[in-house]
Amino acid sequence: MGKQVGIIPFTGRVGPLIGYRVGNRYLLRSVPAQVRQTPAMRRSAQDFGKASRLGASLRHALCPQLEARHDNTLVNRLNRSLVNILRQDDLHREKRFIPRYFKDLKGFSLTPYARLWDLMQVTPTVTRENGIQVHVPAMREPSRYKIATHVRMRAIALFTDGRQSFSYASEPMLLNAHTPSQPFTLTIPDEAPGVCCVILEMLPLQQEHGVYYNRLAHRKHVAAEVIAVLVKSGSGDDDKRESMHAGQRPDAIPGNGMQQRSTGPSRDGLLPPAIKRERFHPPPLE
């Protein structure tokens, strides 16, 4: 890809050239003369579109709650993870998000320059009783950042059903940065079924005249990571019922209370939910 070195960089198409921005750089490429799409390319584009829509929904729900700064690679990293989850569906012709495969998001770091384990040196656990409980063991030194005086930790629950996403945050826990801490628990309300990604955020602070300032934005000492993925489903063995119809029309989603357009088989080859599907058992060999 060519680099733009002019005084006035541009984005978008100008004649046979397309300008675009990646980070702080402005690049340039030419418009292809002809695009030949194979069926595999079209399926891949559809999968990427579904992952992009769900990724945008997750980010828009999470970013207002998140105080740790994320970099410009979050969009691509999250979309790549969602595409891998989508492609694990081997039941439908048109891929769908199956809730149990979202467990692959465990360990996904929103801050790629610092991992939570490297800063905490302990492993938090998550339980789902009377809400979502995040149990953090005792830490010998919550932060090794020399100029930090305190550390603020919060737990965030990110819920999604494939069509809309929303998030809840726990009350923050304030710790002395260089004093051993006691075990504590962060509680988040458990408000919805579906997929819930539990995120633990660790942020260094500096105290001056009794006020805590969040201006120590050193990327190697700020962490936010998915520590658990919880799934609420009515039937964990029925992929047809637990699939998440991301990016589909509301009238095409089974069981949404709206009238179906057709009583015949759907596009993915499955029969309507009102028709019982029986398995075919071959006759025994003689």
Salt bridges, closest charged atoms under 4 A:
ASP47 OD2 - ARG87 NE 3.89
GLU67 OE1 - ARG152 NH2 2.29
ASP71 OD1 - ARG77 NH2 3.95
ASP89 OD2 - HIS92 ND1 2.82
GLU94 OE1 - ARG267 NH2 3.86
GLU141 OE2 - HIS178 ND1 3.13
ASP161 OD2 - ARG163 NH2 3.90
ASP190 OD2 - ARG128 NE 2.66
ASP190 OD2 - LYS232 NZ 3.54
GLU201 OE1 - ARG154 NH2 3.32
GLU208 OE2 - ARG215 NH2 2.40
GLU225 OE1 - ARG115 NE 3.10
ASP239 OD1 - ARG100 NH1 2.66
GLU242 OE2 - ARG100 NH1 2.93
ASP251 OD1 - ARG249 NE 3.31
ASP251 OD2 - ARG261 NE 2.39
ASP268 OD2 - ARG96 NH2 2.10
